[in-house]
Amino acid sequence: MRYGKHTSAILLIATFFLFGFGLPKNLEKRVQKEIEKTFEIAEFSWQSVTVSNTLNNQLPAKITADNFYSISNNKELLGYAFVDQAPSKTAKFDYLVVFDTNLVVINSKILIYREEYGGEIGSKRWLKQFLGKTGGDRLDPRTNVDGISGATISVRSMTKAMDNLLQTIEILQKKEILK
């Protein structure tokens, strides 16, 4: 069967809309479960937080329609969630950071870790050092973040990702995009 130029374009766009947006289903379920657990709620809505391309180019952590969300329950803002990937030795891992309405970190979680070594960064004990952090905090594995033997690359990567996110939060607050 032969398609015209317009038909092919429409099929391509339709495919993109069906499969090109949002979190992958397995990741989305994990994020929803963590948000429900963090805020102790069974139902919530989430909406993408968007920033202009000009501002996004200035941010250490890039904000997309698929990685930064405001979380609400019955139109009441509960907080925010950020989902992204960070590199490990040969792959990337997915992580989630949840903020309260004051943009204080109240949960962080490694959602999917794809390496044989370094998965210890997913432990609650290690991740709890990010709790309470805000946009004004800076993180560095040499000075104020605990290391993990055998997970040096992942520790550095997660710490850099968290520090970039906190710097981004600080910028968005100063620009009054987040209050």
FENHU-V670636 format. One record per helix or strand of 3 or more residues. SS is the DSSP state (alpha for helix, beta for strand). FROM is the first residue (numbers start at 1). TO is the last residue. If there is no record, write none. Layout:
ss={SS | SS}
from={FROM | FROM}
to={TO | TO}
//
This chain:
ss={alpha | alpha | beta | alpha | beta | beta | beta | beta | alpha | alpha | alpha}
from={5 | 25 | 45 | 53 | 68 | 76 | 92 | 105 | 119 | 124 | 152}
to={19 | 39 | 48 | 56 | 73 | 87 | 100 | 112 | 122 | 130 | 174}
//
